[in-house]
């Protein structure tokens, strides 16, 4: 059974950077992995996704040009590099594995993902 755990969150000033990690235990190689965030009082949104091979990524418009994804299958880890952070990036960040449809590719719906990690808090504030 696939289990995911996020790490790397924290408090950072506007304009700063953080790198989040999503580390998997269990069979990892067949799954696309998505990153999601939930800001206070808002619904959870998908911000990025990477295919199982790492060759294809999807980045939401709200973070495009600032956030990038990478995947190291040998370490069972997906990385979310976040640069030029803004206060509106504050929230709990989650990773999850594609669990419905074509498991190796990304899709839009939150319901297509499962094995959610517990989340890591990111706070962007001066």
C-alpha positions in Angstrom: 0.0 0.0 0.0 1.4 3.4 -1.0 2.0 5.9 1.7 3.1 9.5 1.2 4.7 11.9 3.6 5.4 15.6 2.9 8.3 17.5 4.5 10.1 20.8 4.0 7.5 23.3 5.0 8.1 26.3 7.3 8.0 30.0 7.7 9.6 32.1 5.0 9.6 35.8 4.1 8.0 37.0 0.9 10.3 36.5 -2.0 12.0 33.5 -0.4 12.2 29.9 -1.4 11.3 26.5 0.0 11.7 23.0 -1.3 9.0 20.5 -0.3 9.5 16.8 -0.6 7.0 14.0 -1.0 8.5 10.7 0.0 6.7 7.4 -0.7 6.8 4.0 0.9 5.4 1.1 -1.1 5.2 0.8 -4.9 5.8 4.3 -6.3 6.9 4.0 -9.9 3.5 3.5 -11.5 1.8 6.6 -10.2 1.6 10.2 -11.2 2.0 12.4 -8.1 0.1 15.7 -7.5 0.8 18.6 -5.2 -2.1 20.4 -3.7 -2.6 23.2 -1.2 -5.3 24.4 1.0 -5.3 28.0 2.2 -7.1 29.0 5.3 -10.8 29.2 4.6 -10.4 28.0 1.0 -10.9 24.7 -0.8 -8.1 22.5 -1.6 -6.6 23.1 -5.1 -4.2 21.2 -7.3 -1.1 23.3 -8.0 1.1 20.8 -9.8 1.4 17.2 -11.0 4.2 15.0 -12.4 3.8 11.8 -14.4 5.2 8.6 -13.2 8.2 8.9 -15.5 8.8 12.5 -14.5 8.8 13.5 -18.2 5.5 15.4 -18.0 4.5 18.1 -15.5 1.5 20.3 -15.1 1.7 23.6 -13.2 -1.2 25.8 -12.2 -1.3 29.3 -13.6 -1.2 30.7 -10.1 2.3 29.4 -9.5 3.6 29.0 -13.0 7.1 30.5 -13.4 7.7 30.3 -9.7 7.2 26.6 -8.8 8.9 23.6 -10.4 8.6 19.9 -10.0 11.1 17.1 -10.1 11.0 13.5 -9.4 13.7 11.1 -8.3 12.3 7.6 -8.6 15.4 6.0 -7.1 14.6 7.9 -3.9 10.8 7.5 -4.1 10.6 11.3 -3.8 8.9 14.1 -5.7 10.2 17.6 -5.0 8.3 20.9 -5.3 10.7 23.8 -5.6 8.9 27.0 -4.6 10.6 30.4 -5.5 9.5 34.0 -5.1 7.0 33.0 -2.5 4.0 35.3 -1.8 1.8 35.6 1.2 -1.0 34.1 -0.8 1.0 30.9 -1.1 0.4 30.3 2.6 -1.4 27.1 3.3 -1.1 23.4 4.0 0.6 21.5 1.2 -0.3 17.9 0.4 0.9 15.4 -2.1 -1.2 12.5 -3.4 -0.9 9.7 -5.9 -3.1 9.2 -8.9 -5.7 6.5 -7.9 -8.3 6.6 -10.7 -8.2 6.5 -14.4 -4.8 6.4 -16.1 -2.5 6.1 -13.0 0.7 7.2 -14.7 -0.6 10.5 -16.0 -1.9 13.7 -14.5 -5.5 14.8 -14.4 -7.5 17.7 -13.0 -9.8 16.3 -10.4 -8.9 16.0 -6.7 -11.1 12.8 -6.6 -8.7 11.2 -9.0 -6.0 11.2 -6.3 -5.6 9.1 -3.1 -3.0 8.0 -0.6 -2.9 11.6 0.7 -0.1 12.6 2.9 -0.7 14.4 6.2 0.4 17.8 4.8 3.1 20.3 5.6 2.5 23.9 6.6 3.9 26.7 4.5 3.7 30.2 5.9 4.8 33.2 3.9 5.0 36.3 6.1 7.3 39.1 7.0 
